[in-house]
Amino acid sequence: MDFAFTQAQEMLRRSARDFLESNCPTAVVRELEAKGVPYSADLWRRVADMGWLGVALPEEHGGSGDIMDQMVLAEEIGRALLPSPLLTSAVTCGRLLLLAGDPSQRAALLPPLIRGQSVMSLALEEPGARSPLKHPSTTALRHGEGYLINGVKAFVPYASSADVFICAVRSEDPQGITLALVESNSPGVAVTPVKSIANFPQALVKFDNVAVGEEKVLGGAGKGRAPLVEALEWATIVQCGEMVGRGQKILEMVVDYSKSRVQFGRPIGAFQAIQHQCADLQVAVDAARLLTYRAASNLRDGLPSSQEIAMAKAAANEMSRLSTVAGHGIYAGVSYTLEHDMRLYSARNMLAEAGMGAAARHVDAIAGMMGL
Amino acid sequence: MRIRFTKEQQEFRQEVSAFLEAETPPERRTIYGEFSEEKYWFGRALARKLAGKGWLTVGWPKEYGGGGKTFIEQSILDEQIGYHRVQRVGLTGLNFAGPAIMKFGSEEQKSRFLPPIARGEVEYCQGFTEPNAGSDLASLEMQARRDGDSYVLNGSKMFTSYYAHADYIYLLARTDPHAPKHRGISLFIVEMSAPGVSTRPLPYINGEVAAQTFFDDVRAPASALVGEENRGWYHAMTTLDYERAGLERYARVRRAFDDFVDFCRGSHYDGKPLSHDPVVRRKLAILKVGYGGLGLALLEGGVDAEPRPGSQRGGVHSLSLRHTAEVEIRPRGHGDTRPTGDPHPPVRACPPPGSHRRSQQGEPAPARRGHHGDTPQHHRPAGLGTPPVAAYGLRLHPSPGDAETLGP
């Protein structure tokens, strides 16, 4: 039972925090938002140069193989509100390539992905489908030496920035899922951005008779479900890490504010109504953090972790909601103005709560695994 | 970062579990509200057997009669005692007085007090809370006046659990009435049989009987002082970390929860298992998440004895206190979701309100956010009871039942 990060991980945390505090203050986040730019290409390149994108990949791909390194970075990224396609591109798609890609696919796609030279995105969700992992309605029908893809994918993150989509489709086997690599500039691909809170770039992506060759199938036709689930488990726990980092930051902000804001002749932190909100948030952040670390360390070691991950996300969602309520409750009126930072945090909280499975989905999964 | 038991710890856990299962007949198990003298003395006998196997103080250093293992092994023992519903005995000696003596006591105190605790032969009670010092414990008024080779104690203590069985009371008293309140308090170990000690029983609603304990010119030898005079507050707060990190109470409540989950699986209403009711399923799953966080926080709180970067000790402790209150109270709400006239009322799986532990200051735990009055939904539309699916619609690693685990 070891609850500590290694010395190297503590150093990674310090350097990440220093870097992000200097280079990604909320002023930068606001500036990108005002310009309608999804992320800063310059920051993305520098983050990639520091090796953040491939940090949890095995050593032969230049990473440490330890997801806890990724968790350290996730907490700092969540804390700093860094806008970037890291989660979908490096974590989800990177893991999918690793799990399902053949040697030539990995050799071609992983290095540019890790260096930040190419961006990939997972085209998974579909309009109206609650659990797209069951049976995607997007199809890949045999066509000569390859396939023709037809269908619509929703909420595809960073779609407008993506060079390649990993598209989850149904091919001959109606029960299986096939993962197809589709270049975003292929004829028949149409990306329609969807306006979202927090400047989050997502899009509806339409595939209209998009031809892909046999060599673009990842991991074999109909064999995509298992790697997809595993990659999403990694992504979910990294998302939890970001949520924990952001919740911790909100906690620190409201505690500082409670000590300095004076009303009725004393700091508002002298009132129990404020103290209890801060204490409850601390409790929730700790619970989410510990459940997240447990799930991550189990996942890293190849142990069954589906239930642990669901528990972590359920706890992170509850904590995230609480941090929004406490943040706006303690800052009160001023936090509802555009010039105040709290809205930047709460909007990203909401996105993260919906991402990688809303609370109900995970709670339902936990109940199922309890045999209920 | 590696948040699970080692293989050896997991084996130890199974060994302890098998031993307690074999040694504890059903009628000797304590469920809330069913304390009895017989169960208490059964617990004392069992503690001696555990000591014989080297398990009772498995996490203590060997030089004090312990097993030389870690806090984790000690927690595993606590957890299993709680989970098997063995009446807990000797807790104050094992978890508070013992560690305080180890840390602050003289060599003479160590050799006198520690071996009997490790052998399971002695009971301690705790004298911290007073009628006028609850959450503000440091305002305590009990006097300990130095008089030659002894201290003269006057005052009274509240909520003295196990007073009738205790050989010693581990107490805080004021030795300097003029110092700032935290700096005039000292820690003592006093014999309960000393002349001038008397008690007024204070029965609890769960069948246990605590007491108000009075000290009327009680003479304690100077050697009863543990650690430095006027540093008792700080000594006691250090060892209270052990109380907060104890897994025994957690496991006792966890057992009630697990039993209640079984009850929901096995009980039918309108021909369907209660566990298929969407409201019941959701609430049980959410409770499970709460237990998960609490169990880890308790372990981290204990493991984290040395400060390290990023340590969140304070938060962890508040987490354990708050959750201990919540998880003990919340299942009541779920118990109340059963249909009226249900032939299998789950009351025995649920702690009654008020059976919660006292917080470290002896106050009833403050947080009681029970979900009473939840509306049962027994007539759910067809289709909502379909078999649950895991996150993302399927399970990659099937983990039936209580697979959420700290095992290797």
Interface residues (C-beta under 8 A of the other chain):
Chain A: M1 D2 F3 A4 F5 T6 Q9 E10 R13 M68 S131 P132 L133 K134 R225 A226 L228 V229 E230 L232 E233 T236 A279 D280 Q282 V283 V285 D286 A287 A288 R289 L290 L291 Y293 R294 A296 S297 N298 D301 L303 P304 S305 S306 Q307 E308 I309 A310 M311 K313 A314 A315 E318 G357 A360 R361 H362 V363 D364 A365 I366 A367 G368 M369 M370 G371 L372
Chain B: M1 R2 I3 R4 F5 T6 Q9 I72 V261 C264 R265 S275 H276 V280 R281 R282 L284 A285 I286 K288 V289 G290 G292 G293 L294 L296 A297 L299 E300 V303 D304 R308 P309 G310 Q312 G314 G315 V316 S318 L319 R322 H323 P387 P388 V389 A390 A391 Y392 G393 L394 R395 L396 H397 S399 P400 G401 D402 A403 E404 L406
